[in-house]
C-alpha cells in the first residue's frame, strides 16, 4: 500500500517537473538525451546564478565543464574541471552518456577522437563542453525576460 502511494506521488511530481520545464524552456527537451530531470537541474543551476551567465564560457565554468590546462613539457592537454555546480555537471554527464550509447553522430565523434589518441575521459570532457555550449543558448533565451515594448 505505501509503495503504491509513493509510486503515485513520484509520478505526480515527475509530471509537474516535466510541465514546468516545458513551460520554461521547451527547447531543452527537444535535445537528444535531455530529459525533464536533467533539464530542470540545469535550469535551476542557471537560475540560481543568473548574474554569472555573461557568456557560454561562464555557463561552462558554472557547470564545471570548462577546460583546465594540464600541459607539461611537450604534451598539450586539458583535464576535467573539478569546480562548478556538481549537480549541473552530473546532469550533463547523464545526457552525454545517453548520447554515447544511442546517438549515432556522437558515436562517430567518439570513434574519430579515439583514433586521434584521446582517452574516454578526455572525450567525455569534450562532449560535456560541447553540450553545455549548445544548451546555454536555449537556457539563456528561456531565462532572459522578453524586451518590453513601449507604445505611445
VEXTORGU-436308 format. One record per residue (C-alpha): chain; x, y, z; residue number from 1. Coordinates in steps of 0.25 Angstrom, whole numbers, plus 5000, padded with zeros to 4 digits. Each point is the difference from the previous one (the first is absolute). Example, Ala and Ser with C-alpha at 12.3 -4.5 7.8 and 13.67 -1.06 7.14 Angstrom:
% residues 2
<pt><tiro>A</tiro><u>5049</u><v>4982</v><w>5031</w><vogu>1</vogu></pt>
<pt><tiro>A</tiro><u>5006</u><v>5014</v><w>4998</w><vogu>2</vogu></pt>
END
This chain:
% residues 152
<pt><tiro>A</tiro><u>5000</u><v>5000</v><w>5000</w><vogu>1</vogu></pt>
<pt><tiro>A</tiro><u>5011</u><v>5010</v><w>5004</w><vogu>2</vogu></pt>
<pt><tiro>A</tiro><u>5008</u><v>4996</v><w>4988</w><vogu>3</vogu></pt>
<pt><tiro>A</tiro><u>4988</u><v>5003</v><w>4990</w><vogu>4</vogu></pt>
<pt><tiro>A</tiro><u>4998</u><v>5013</v><w>5007</w><vogu>5</vogu></pt>
<pt><tiro>A</tiro><u>5014</u><v>5005</v><w>4999</w><vogu>6</vogu></pt>
<pt><tiro>A</tiro><u>5001</u><v>4995</v><w>4985</w><vogu>7</vogu></pt>
<pt><tiro>A</tiro><u>4987</u><v>5008</v><w>4997</w><vogu>8</vogu></pt>
<pt><tiro>A</tiro><u>5007</u><v>5012</v><w>5007</w><vogu>9</vogu></pt>
<pt><tiro>A</tiro><u>5013</u><v>4999</v><w>4992</w><vogu>10</vogu></pt>
<pt><tiro>A</tiro><u>4992</u><v>4999</v><w>4987</w><vogu>11</vogu></pt>
<pt><tiro>A</tiro><u>4992</u><v>5013</v><w>5004</w><vogu>12</vogu></pt>
<pt><tiro>A</tiro><u>5013</u><v>5007</v><w>5003</w><vogu>13</vogu></pt>
<pt><tiro>A</tiro><u>5007</u><v>4995</v><w>4988</w><vogu>14</vogu></pt>
<pt><tiro>A</tiro><u>4988</u><v>5006</v><w>4992</w><vogu>15</vogu></pt>
<pt><tiro>A</tiro><u>5001</u><v>5013</v><w>5007</w><vogu>16</vogu></pt>
<pt><tiro>A</tiro><u>5015</u><v>5001</v><w>4997</w><vogu>17</vogu></pt>
<pt><tiro>A</tiro><u>4998</u><v>4997</v><w>4985</w><vogu>18</vogu></pt>
<pt><tiro>A</tiro><u>4988</u><v>5010</v><w>4999</w><vogu>19</vogu></pt>
<pt><tiro>A</tiro><u>5009</u><v>5011</v><w>5007</w><vogu>20</vogu></pt>
<pt><tiro>A</tiro><u>5011</u><v>4997</v><w>4990</w><vogu>21</vogu></pt>
<pt><tiro>A</tiro><u>4991</u><v>5000</v><w>4988</w><vogu>22</vogu></pt>
<pt><tiro>A</tiro><u>4995</u><v>5014</v><w>5004</w><vogu>23</vogu></pt>
<pt><tiro>A</tiro><u>5013</u><v>5006</v><w>5004</w><vogu>24</vogu></pt>
<pt><tiro>A</tiro><u>5010</u><v>4994</v><w>4989</w><vogu>25</vogu></pt>
<pt><tiro>A</tiro><u>4993</u><v>4990</v><w>4990</w><vogu>26</vogu></pt>
<pt><tiro>A</tiro><u>5012</u><v>5000</v><w>4991</w><vogu>27</vogu></pt>
<pt><tiro>A</tiro><u>5008</u><v>4993</v><w>5011</w><vogu>28</vogu></pt>
<pt><tiro>A</tiro><u>4991</u><v>4988</v><w>4999</w><vogu>29</vogu></pt>
<pt><tiro>A</tiro><u>5002</u><v>4999</v><w>4985</w><vogu>30</vogu></pt>
<pt><tiro>A</tiro><u>5015</u><v>4998</v><w>5001</w><vogu>31</vogu></pt>
<pt><tiro>A</tiro><u>5004</u><v>4985</v><w>4999</w><vogu>32</vogu></pt>
<pt><tiro>A</tiro><u>5002</u><v>4994</v><w>5014</w><vogu>33</vogu></pt>
<pt><tiro>A</tiro><u>4994</u><v>5012</v><w>5008</w><vogu>34</vogu></pt>
<pt><tiro>A</tiro><u>4989</u><v>4995</v><w>5009</w><vogu>35</vogu></pt>
<pt><tiro>A</tiro><u>4992</u><v>5008</v><w>5010</w><vogu>36</vogu></pt>
<pt><tiro>A</tiro><u>5009</u><v>4997</v><w>5012</w><vogu>37</vogu></pt>
<pt><tiro>A</tiro><u>5013</u><v>5005</v><w>4993</w><vogu>38</vogu></pt>
<pt><tiro>A</tiro><u>4993</u><v>5012</v><w>4993</w><vogu>39</vogu></pt>
<pt><tiro>A</tiro><u>4994</u><v>5004</v><w>5014</w><vogu>40</vogu></pt>
<pt><tiro>A</tiro><u>5014</u><v>4999</v><w>5007</w><vogu>41</vogu></pt>
<pt><tiro>A</tiro><u>5006</u><v>5008</v><w>4989</w><vogu>42</vogu></pt>
<pt><tiro>A</tiro><u>4990</u><v>5011</v><w>5001</w><vogu>43</vogu></pt>
<pt><tiro>A</tiro><u>5001</u><v>5000</v><w>5015</w><vogu>44</vogu></pt>
<pt><tiro>A</tiro><u>5015</u><v>5002</v><w>4999</w><vogu>45</vogu></pt>
<pt><tiro>A</tiro><u>4999</u><v>5011</v><w>4990</w><vogu>46</vogu></pt>
<pt><tiro>A</tiro><u>4988</u><v>5007</v><w>5007</w><vogu>47</vogu></pt>
<pt><tiro>A</tiro><u>5007</u><v>5000</v><w>5013</w><vogu>48</vogu></pt>
<pt><tiro>A</tiro><u>5013</u><v>5006</v><w>4994</w><vogu>49</vogu></pt>
<pt><tiro>A</tiro><u>4994</u><v>5009</v><w>4989</w><vogu>50</vogu></pt>
<pt><tiro>A</tiro><u>5009</u><v>5011</v><w>5003</w><vogu>51</vogu></pt>
<pt><tiro>A</tiro><u>5012</u><v>4991</v><w>4996</w><vogu>52</vogu></pt>
<pt><tiro>A</tiro><u>4994</u><v>4996</v><w>4986</w><vogu>53</vogu></pt>
<pt><tiro>A</tiro><u>5007</u><v>5011</v><w>4992</w><vogu>54</vogu></pt>
<pt><tiro>A</tiro><u>5005</u><v>4990</v><w>4989</w><vogu>55</vogu></pt>
<pt><tiro>A</tiro><u>4999</u><v>4985</v><w>4997</w><vogu>56</vogu></pt>
<pt><tiro>A</tiro><u>5014</u><v>4999</v><w>5006</w><vogu>57</vogu></pt>
<pt><tiro>A</tiro><u>4995</u><v>5005</v><w>5013</w><vogu>58</vogu></pt>
<pt><tiro>A</tiro><u>4989</u><v>4990</v><w>5000</w><vogu>59</vogu></pt>
<pt><tiro>A</tiro><u>5010</u><v>4989</v><w>4997</w><vogu>60</vogu></pt>
<pt><tiro>A</tiro><u>5008</u><v>5005</v><w>5012</w><vogu>61</vogu></pt>
<pt><tiro>A</tiro><u>4987</u><v>5000</v><w>5008</w><vogu>62</vogu></pt>
<pt><tiro>A</tiro><u>4998</u><v>4985</v><w>4996</w><vogu>63</vogu></pt>
<pt><tiro>A</tiro><u>5014</u><v>4996</v><w>5002</w><vogu>64</vogu></pt>
<pt><tiro>A</tiro><u>5003</u><v>4997</v><w>4986</w><vogu>65</vogu></pt>
<pt><tiro>A</tiro><u>5009</u><v>5011</v><w>4996</w><vogu>66</vogu></pt>
<pt><tiro>A</tiro><u>5014</u><v>4994</v><w>4996</w><vogu>67</vogu></pt>
<pt><tiro>A</tiro><u>5011</u><v>5001</v><w>5009</w><vogu>68</vogu></pt>
<pt><tiro>A</tiro><u>5014</u><v>5001</v><w>4995</w><vogu>69</vogu></pt>
<pt><tiro>A</tiro><u>5009</u><v>4987</v><w>5004</w><vogu>70</vogu></pt>
<pt><tiro>A</tiro><u>5011</u><v>5001</v><w>4990</w><vogu>71</vogu></pt>
<pt><tiro>A</tiro><u>5014</u><v>4997</v><w>5004</w><vogu>72</vogu></pt>
<pt><tiro>A</tiro><u>5013</u><v>5000</v><w>4991</w><vogu>73</vogu></pt>
<pt><tiro>A</tiro><u>4996</u><v>4996</v><w>4986</w><vogu>74</vogu></pt>
<pt><tiro>A</tiro><u>4986</u><v>4995</v><w>5003</w><vogu>75</vogu></pt>
<pt><tiro>A</tiro><u>4989</u><v>5009</v><w>4998</w><vogu>76</vogu></pt>
<pt><tiro>A</tiro><u>4987</u><v>4995</v><w>5007</w><vogu>77</vogu></pt>
<pt><tiro>A</tiro><u>4989</u><v>5005</v><w>5009</w><vogu>78</vogu></pt>
<pt><tiro>A</tiro><u>4993</u><v>4993</v><w>5012</w><vogu>79</vogu></pt>
<pt><tiro>A</tiro><u>4987</u><v>4999</v><w>5006</w><vogu>80</vogu></pt>
<pt><tiro>A</tiro><u>4995</u><v>5012</v><w>5008</w><vogu>81</vogu></pt>
<pt><tiro>A</tiro><u>4998</u><v>4996</v><w>5015</w><vogu>82</vogu></pt>
<pt><tiro>A</tiro><u>4992</u><v>5013</v><w>5003</w><vogu>83</vogu></pt>
<pt><tiro>A</tiro><u>4986</u><v>5005</v><w>4997</w><vogu>84</vogu></pt>
<pt><tiro>A</tiro><u>4986</u><v>4995</v><w>5003</w><vogu>85</vogu></pt>
<pt><tiro>A</tiro><u>5002</u><v>4985</v><w>5002</w><vogu>86</vogu></pt>
<pt><tiro>A</tiro><u>4985</u><v>4998</v><w>4997</w><vogu>87</vogu></pt>
<pt><tiro>A</tiro><u>5001</u><v>5007</v><w>4987</w><vogu>88</vogu></pt>
<pt><tiro>A</tiro><u>5012</u><v>4993</v><w>4997</w><vogu>89</vogu></pt>
<pt><tiro>A</tiro><u>4993</u><v>4986</v><w>5003</w><vogu>90</vogu></pt>
<pt><tiro>A</tiro><u>4989</u><v>5004</v><w>4991</w><vogu>91</vogu></pt>
<pt><tiro>A</tiro><u>5009</u><v>5003</v><w>4988</w><vogu>92</vogu></pt>
<pt><tiro>A</tiro><u>5007</u><v>4987</v><w>5003</w><vogu>93</vogu></pt>
<pt><tiro>A</tiro><u>4987</u><v>4992</v><w>5000</w><vogu>94</vogu></pt>
<pt><tiro>A</tiro><u>4996</u><v>5007</v><w>4986</w><vogu>95</vogu></pt>
<pt><tiro>A</tiro><u>5014</u><v>4997</v><w>4995</w><vogu>96</vogu></pt>
<pt><tiro>A</tiro><u>4999</u><v>4985</v><w>5004</w><vogu>97</vogu></pt>
<pt><tiro>A</tiro><u>4987</u><v>4999</v><w>4993</w><vogu>98</vogu></pt>
<pt><tiro>A</tiro><u>5005</u><v>5006</v><w>4987</w><vogu>99</vogu></pt>
<pt><tiro>A</tiro><u>5012</u><v>4991</v><w>5001</w><vogu>100</vogu></pt>
<pt><tiro>A</tiro><u>4991</u><v>4988</v><w>5000</w><vogu>101</vogu></pt>
<pt><tiro>A</tiro><u>4989</u><v>5004</v><w>4990</w><vogu>102</vogu></pt>
<pt><tiro>A</tiro><u>5004</u><v>5012</v><w>4992</w><vogu>103</vogu></pt>
<pt><tiro>A</tiro><u>5007</u><v>4996</v><w>4987</w><vogu>104</vogu></pt>
<pt><tiro>A</tiro><u>5007</u><v>5013</v><w>4998</w><vogu>105</vogu></pt>
<pt><tiro>A</tiro><u>5005</u><v>5000</v><w>5014</w><vogu>106</vogu></pt>
<pt><tiro>A</tiro><u>5005</u><v>4985</v><w>4997</w><vogu>107</vogu></pt>
<pt><tiro>A</tiro><u>5007</u><v>5005</v><w>4988</w><vogu>108</vogu></pt>
<pt><tiro>A</tiro><u>5007</u><v>5011</v><w>5007</w><vogu>109</vogu></pt>
<pt><tiro>A</tiro><u>5005</u><v>4991</v><w>5011</w><vogu>110</vogu></pt>
<pt><tiro>A</tiro><u>5006</u><v>4990</v><w>4989</w><vogu>111</vogu></pt>
<pt><tiro>A</tiro><u>5007</u><v>5012</v><w>4994</w><vogu>112</vogu></pt>
<pt><tiro>A</tiro><u>5005</u><v>5006</v><w>5013</w><vogu>113</vogu></pt>
<pt><tiro>A</tiro><u>5005</u><v>4986</v><w>5004</w><vogu>114</vogu></pt>
<pt><tiro>A</tiro><u>5008</u><v>4999</v><w>4987</w><vogu>115</vogu></pt>
<pt><tiro>A</tiro><u>5006</u><v>5013</v><w>5004</w><vogu>116</vogu></pt>
<pt><tiro>A</tiro><u>5005</u><v>4994</v><w>5013</w><vogu>117</vogu></pt>
<pt><tiro>A</tiro><u>4991</u><v>5006</v><w>5010</w><vogu>118</vogu></pt>
<pt><tiro>A</tiro><u>4995</u><v>4992</v><w>5012</w><vogu>119</vogu></pt>
<pt><tiro>A</tiro><u>4986</u><v>4997</v><w>5003</w><vogu>120</vogu></pt>
<pt><tiro>A</tiro><u>5001</u><v>5010</v><w>5012</w><vogu>121</vogu></pt>
<pt><tiro>A</tiro><u>5005</u><v>5011</v><w>4990</w><vogu>122</vogu></pt>
<pt><tiro>A</tiro><u>4989</u><v>4997</v><w>4990</w><vogu>123</vogu></pt>
<pt><tiro>A</tiro><u>4989</u><v>5001</v><w>5011</w><vogu>124</vogu></pt>
<pt><tiro>A</tiro><u>5006</u><v>5014</v><w>5004</w><vogu>125</vogu></pt>
<pt><tiro>A</tiro><u>5000</u><v>5005</v><w>4986</w><vogu>126</vogu></pt>
<pt><tiro>A</tiro><u>4985</u><v>4995</v><w>4998</w><vogu>127</vogu></pt>
<pt><tiro>A</tiro><u>4996</u><v>5006</v><w>5013</w><vogu>128</vogu></pt>
<pt><tiro>A</tiro><u>5006</u><v>5014</v><w>4996</w><vogu>129</vogu></pt>
<pt><tiro>A</tiro><u>4993</u><v>4999</v><w>4986</w><vogu>130</vogu></pt>
<pt><tiro>A</tiro><u>4987</u><v>4996</v><w>5006</w><vogu>131</vogu></pt>
<pt><tiro>A</tiro><u>5001</u><v>5012</v><w>5010</w><vogu>132</vogu></pt>
<pt><tiro>A</tiro><u>5003</u><v>5009</v><w>4988</w><vogu>133</vogu></pt>
<pt><tiro>A</tiro><u>4987</u><v>4996</v><w>4993</w><vogu>134</vogu></pt>
<pt><tiro>A</tiro><u>4991</u><v>4999</v><w>5012</w><vogu>135</vogu></pt>
<pt><tiro>A</tiro><u>5005</u><v>5014</v><w>5005</w><vogu>136</vogu></pt>
<pt><tiro>A</tiro><u>4993</u><v>5007</v><w>4988</w><vogu>137</vogu></pt>
<pt><tiro>A</tiro><u>4987</u><v>4993</v><w>5004</w><vogu>138</vogu></pt>
<pt><tiro>A</tiro><u>5001</u><v>5003</v><w>5015</w><vogu>139</vogu></pt>
<pt><tiro>A</tiro><u>5004</u><v>5015</v><w>4998</w><vogu>140</vogu></pt>
<pt><tiro>A</tiro><u>4988</u><v>5002</v><w>4991</w><vogu>141</vogu></pt>
<pt><tiro>A</tiro><u>4991</u><v>4994</v><w>5010</w><vogu>142</vogu></pt>
<pt><tiro>A</tiro><u>5006</u><v>5008</v><w>5012</w><vogu>143</vogu></pt>
<pt><tiro>A</tiro><u>5000</u><v>5013</v><w>4992</w><vogu>144</vogu></pt>
<pt><tiro>A</tiro><u>4987</u><v>5008</v><w>5002</w><vogu>145</vogu></pt>
<pt><tiro>A</tiro><u>4994</u><v>5005</v><w>4987</w><vogu>146</vogu></pt>
<pt><tiro>A</tiro><u>5003</u><v>5014</v><w>4997</w><vogu>147</vogu></pt>
<pt><tiro>A</tiro><u>4989</u><v>5009</v><w>5003</w><vogu>148</vogu></pt>
<pt><tiro>A</tiro><u>4994</u><v>5009</v><w>4989</w><vogu>149</vogu></pt>
<pt><tiro>A</tiro><u>4996</u><v>5014</v><w>5004</w><vogu>150</vogu></pt>
<pt><tiro>A</tiro><u>4988</u><v>5004</v><w>4992</w><vogu>151</vogu></pt>
<pt><tiro>A</tiro><u>4996</u><v>5015</v><w>4998</w><vogu>152</vogu></pt>
END
